[in-house]
């Protein structure tokens, strides 16, 4: 049947930094669909980035998800990994 979870890359479109263990939601859903594995501000990209485990159907680049940071939800866009490819 395939994997139940996939590692996905996220770029936060709102303010905040995702940290390990923060919940990941589909927009408008009350229950988390995934969890952040790591996150940090990226000086190279000029944005906050994160990696999370989530369902395969939410791993399509361009999909909008939300990350629970403290008492708010911050919008995040699924992006392909790696986040940055060094120019050759």
N, CA, C and O of each residue as an XYZ file, in Angstrom:
352
protein
N       0.820     -1.202      0.000
C       0.000      0.000      0.000
C       0.854      1.252      0.000
O       0.332      2.343     -0.228
N       2.164      1.132      0.250
C       3.039      2.299      0.238
C       3.262      2.845      1.636
O       2.624      2.402      2.591
N       4.165      3.806      1.758
C       4.486      4.365      3.073
C       3.330      5.199      3.626
O       2.589      5.835      2.877
N       3.195      5.181      4.948
C       2.163      5.994      5.595
C       2.642      7.415      5.855
O       1.830      8.326      6.021
N       3.976      7.610      5.889
C       4.543      8.936      6.132
C       5.675      9.191      5.146
O       6.360      8.267      4.707
N       5.853     10.465      4.810
C       6.982     10.869      3.966
C       7.656     12.069      4.597
O       7.017     12.876      5.273
N       8.961     12.179      4.366
C       9.697     13.356      4.818
C       9.445     14.465      3.811
O       9.683     14.290      2.616
N       8.969     15.599      4.288
C       8.647     16.711      3.395
C       9.402     17.963      3.829
O       9.659     18.172      5.014
N       9.753     18.795      2.843
C      10.391     20.074      3.102
C       9.341     21.163      3.154
O       8.399     21.158      2.361
N       9.493     22.098      4.079
C       8.539     23.191      4.243
C       9.270     24.524      4.310
O      10.322     24.634      4.939
N       8.707     25.537      3.657
C       9.165     26.916      3.793
C       8.027     27.679      4.451
O       6.916     27.718      3.922
N       8.297     28.285      5.599
C       7.261     29.024      6.307
C       6.986     30.335      5.590
O       7.912     31.080      5.272
N       5.714     30.616      5.337
C       5.336     31.858      4.671
C       4.939     32.918      5.692
O       4.771     34.086      5.338
N       4.787     32.523      6.954
C       4.496     33.456      8.035
C       5.688     33.561      8.965
O       6.715     32.914      8.759
N       5.536     34.389      9.998
C       6.618     34.566     10.973
C       6.660     33.391     11.924
O       5.620     32.843     12.287
N       7.845     33.006     12.326
C       8.011     31.937     13.294
C       9.063     30.945     12.844
O       9.463     30.922     11.680
N       9.503     30.129     13.784
C      10.487     29.086     13.502
C       9.908     27.767     13.991
O       9.580     27.620     15.168
N       9.787     26.821     13.090
C       9.280     25.499     13.455
C      10.373     24.741     14.199
O      11.543     24.799     13.821
N       9.995     24.041     15.240
C      10.940     23.265     16.036
C      10.488     21.811     16.105
O       9.330     21.488     15.839
N      11.431     20.942     16.468
C      11.149     19.513     16.591
C       9.916     19.265     17.466
O       9.795     19.814     18.561
N       9.015     18.438     16.967
C       7.837     18.061     17.735
C       6.611     18.922     17.505
O       5.521     18.563     17.951
N       6.759     20.069     16.809
C       5.589     20.911     16.548
C       4.646     20.183     15.594
O       5.109     19.498     14.682
N       3.334     20.316     15.787
C       2.373     19.622     14.923
C       2.228     20.291     13.561
O       2.383     21.505     13.425
N       1.926     19.468     12.553
C       1.664     19.948     11.191
C       0.209     19.627     10.868
O      -0.261     18.515     11.105
N      -0.498     20.619     10.323
C      -1.917     20.471     10.020
C      -2.194     20.734      8.543
O      -1.483     21.497      7.888
N      -3.232     20.093      8.037
C      -3.817     20.533      6.777
C      -4.679     21.740      7.144
O      -5.214     21.805      8.251
N      -4.816     22.689      6.228
C      -5.615     23.882      6.504
C      -7.030     23.489      6.911
O      -7.631     22.592      6.319
N      -7.544     24.155      7.906
C      -8.922     23.977      8.376
C      -9.175     22.673      9.113
O     -10.322     22.403      9.469
N      -8.161     21.849      9.359
C      -8.370     20.600     10.098
C      -7.893     20.765     11.533
O      -6.889     21.427     11.795
N      -8.625     20.155     12.459
C      -8.307     20.291     13.877
C      -7.215     19.327     14.326
O      -6.441     19.648     15.227
N      -7.144     18.150     13.708
C      -6.177     17.137     14.115
C      -4.902     17.236     13.279
O      -4.977     17.430     12.065
N      -3.732     17.105     13.911
C      -2.480     17.152     13.145
C      -2.381     15.983     12.170
O      -2.864     14.884     12.443
N      -1.745     16.241     11.033
C      -1.504     15.178     10.047
C      -0.038     14.772     10.041
O       0.332     13.794      9.391
N       0.809     15.521     10.767
C       2.235     15.220     10.782
C       2.937     15.925     11.921
O       2.309     16.554     12.773
N       4.271     15.805     11.916
C       5.072     16.401     12.984
C       6.400     16.899     12.416
O       7.000     16.256     11.554
N       6.850     18.052     12.912
C       8.122     18.639     12.491
C       9.270     17.820     13.077
O       9.259     17.472     14.258
N      10.265     17.516     12.235
C      11.459     16.819     12.714
C      12.581     17.803     13.024
O      13.369     17.576     13.943
N      12.661     18.907     12.255
C      13.671     19.937     12.510
C      13.271     21.208     11.785
O      12.526     21.170     10.805
N      13.770     22.334     12.275
C      13.475     23.608     11.640
C      14.480     24.655     12.072
O      15.063     24.568     13.152
N      14.678     25.653     11.210
C      15.643     26.712     11.507
C      15.446     27.859     10.530
O      14.886     27.667      9.451
N      15.906     29.058     10.903
C      15.949     30.134      9.915
C      17.082     29.847      8.928
O      18.148     29.384      9.332
N      16.864     30.116      7.655
C      17.891     29.889      6.638
C      18.413     31.225      6.126
O      17.711     31.906      5.378
N      19.630     31.617      6.510
C      20.191     32.865      6.000
C      20.354     32.845      4.479
O      20.184     33.876      3.828
N      20.679     31.690      3.910
C      20.874     31.585      2.465
C      19.578     31.837      1.714
O      19.570     32.537      0.702
N      18.481     31.269      2.206
C      17.189     31.429      1.542
C      16.430     32.657      2.027
O      15.511     33.122      1.354
N      16.807     33.188      3.192
C      16.119     34.349      3.737
C      14.742     34.021      4.290
O      13.896     34.908      4.406
N      14.505     32.759      4.631
C      13.214     32.318      5.158
C      13.447     31.235      6.199
O      14.537     30.668      6.288
N      12.413     30.954      6.988
C      12.476     29.822      7.909
C      12.102     28.560      7.150
O      11.166     28.561      6.350
N      12.839     27.483      7.404
C      12.587     26.211      6.734
C      12.404     25.125      7.785
O      12.813     25.278      8.936
N      11.782     24.025      7.369
C      11.573     22.905      8.287
C      11.442     21.627      7.484
O      11.139     21.648      6.291
N      11.676     20.511      8.162
C      11.373     19.196      7.605
C      10.376     18.546      8.546
O      10.438     18.734      9.761
N       9.460     17.780      7.978
C       8.421     17.143      8.779
C       8.040     15.814      8.157
O       8.228     15.595      6.960
N       7.503     14.930      8.983
C       6.886     13.717      8.475
C       5.400     13.982      8.335
O       4.761     14.504      9.248
N       4.856     13.618      7.179
C       3.432     13.804      6.935
C       2.933     12.772      5.954
O       3.722     11.986      5.429
N       1.631     12.756      5.693
C       1.062     11.773      4.779
C       1.523     12.019      3.344
O       1.758     13.164      2.958
N       1.653     10.952      2.549
C       2.129     11.108      1.168
C       1.312     12.104      0.348
O       1.869     12.820     -0.484
N       0.006     12.157      0.571
C      -0.832     13.070     -0.224
C      -0.579     14.539      0.111
O      -0.987     15.414     -0.653
N       0.082     14.832      1.228
C       0.414     16.211      1.594
C       1.831     16.578      1.184
O       2.280     17.692      1.453
N       2.549     15.655      0.534
C       3.961     15.873      0.212
C       4.182     16.487     -1.164
O       5.329     16.686     -1.565
N       3.127     16.787     -1.890
C       3.244     17.359     -3.234
C       3.728     18.811     -3.136
O       3.111     19.611     -2.432
N       4.836     19.174     -3.838
C       5.304     20.567     -3.803
C       4.185     21.536     -4.173
O       3.414     21.299     -5.103
N       4.116     22.630     -3.423
C       3.072     23.625     -3.629
C       1.902     23.470     -2.671
O       1.098     24.391     -2.527
N       1.793     22.321     -2.014
C       0.724     22.103     -1.039
C       0.915     23.050      0.143
O       2.031     23.219      0.636
N      -0.163     23.658      0.590
C      -0.098     24.551      1.742
C      -0.516     23.797      3.000
O      -1.571     23.163      3.038
N       0.325     23.874      4.023
C       0.055     23.262      5.317
C       0.186     24.339      6.389
O       0.518     25.486      6.088
N      -0.075     23.969      7.629
C       0.087     24.889      8.749
C       0.883     24.195      9.846
O       0.734     22.993     10.069
N       1.730     24.961     10.528
C       2.525     24.442     11.635
C       2.051     25.118     12.912
O       1.936     26.342     12.971
N       1.777     24.320     13.927
C       1.364     24.863     15.215
C       2.574     25.367     15.978
O       3.395     24.580     16.450
N       2.681     26.687     16.098
C       3.782     27.311     16.832
C       3.168     28.075     17.996
O       2.480     29.079     17.808
N       3.425     27.588     19.186
C       2.806     28.099     20.413
C       1.283     28.053     20.263
O       0.728     26.971     20.071
N       0.601     29.175     20.343
C      -0.867     29.176     20.283
C      -1.411     29.582     18.923
O      -2.604     29.862     18.798
N      -0.562     29.619     17.900
C      -1.030     30.024     16.574
C      -0.615     28.994     15.532
O       0.198     28.107     15.794
N      -1.189     29.134     14.358
C      -0.799     28.303     13.221
C      -0.134     29.196     12.182
O      -0.655     30.253     11.825
N       1.015     28.759     11.710
C       1.779     29.507     10.715
C       1.719     28.745      9.395
O       1.936     27.534      9.359
N       1.427     29.457      8.318
C       1.332     28.837      6.996
C       2.711     28.410      6.507
O       3.713     29.083      6.749
N       2.735     27.280      5.817
C       3.981     26.758      5.255
C       3.676     26.085      3.924
O       2.632     25.454      3.756
N       4.599     26.227      2.985
C       4.449     25.617      1.661
C       5.398     24.434      1.528
O       6.569     24.519      1.896
N       4.879     23.331      1.000
C       5.710     22.156      0.741
C       6.616     22.464     -0.445
O       6.157     22.944     -1.482
N       7.910     22.183     -0.282
C       8.898     22.414     -1.342
C       9.736     21.151     -1.522
O       9.837     20.335     -0.606
N      10.341     20.989     -2.711
C      11.201     19.808     -2.915
C      12.469     19.897     -2.068
O      12.969     20.986     -1.785
N      12.974     18.743     -1.675
C      14.266     18.658     -0.982
C      15.336     18.279     -1.992
O      15.024     17.536     -2.923
N      16.571     18.737     -1.873
C      17.070     19.632     -0.841
C      16.565     21.056     -1.054
O      16.138     21.416     -2.151
N      16.618     21.856      0.002
C      16.142     23.232     -0.068
C      17.001     24.073     -1.006
O      16.502     24.972     -1.684
N      18.292     23.773     -1.037
C      19.245     24.586     -1.800
C      20.199     23.668     -2.538
O      20.717     22.706     -1.971
N      20.425     23.968     -3.799
C      21.422     23.237     -4.583
C      22.527     24.211     -4.950
O      22.274     25.265     -5.533
N      23.745     23.850     -4.607
C      24.896     24.700     -4.890
C      25.084     24.814     -6.405
O      25.038     23.807     -7.111
N      25.295     26.029     -6.905
C      25.557     26.181     -8.341
C      26.841     25.453     -8.736
O      27.812     25.436     -7.981
N      26.834     24.865     -9.908
C      28.033     24.145    -10.361
C      28.842     24.961    -11.334
O      29.880     24.502    -11.811
